[in-house]
């Protein structure tokens, strides 16, 4: 079962609203501009898209692995 955050990541990557450079791990928005990451209080990188924050490692994992990656 996908969580809301996982579903948001899946939809954004599959539709092309965000793209991932798997070599560098950078995340770009729909216009090709890099999304500016920020650190959460535990040290994980997050980016903002679709009005909410998502973890960069989850976005990269989904882009690299597909359906299996975002599930908890």
C-alpha positions, 0 to 999 in steps of 0.5 A, a space after each residue: 500500500 502506498 502512502 500519500 507521500 509515496 503516491 505524490 512522488 510516484 505521480 510527479 516522477 511518472 508524469 515528468 513534473 520532476 526528473 532525477 539525475 541518478 548519477 548526482 542524485 539531483 532533483 529538477 522541476 518541470 522547467 528543468 531548474 534544480 529544486 533547492 534542497 533543505 535539511 530536516 532536523 535529522 539531517 535528511 535532504 528534502 525538496 518542495 514540490 506540489 506544495 509539500 516537502 518530500 525526501 530526496 532519497 525517496 524520490 531518487 529511489 523511486 526513479 531508480 527502482 520504480 514501484 518497489 521503492 516508495 513503499 514503507 
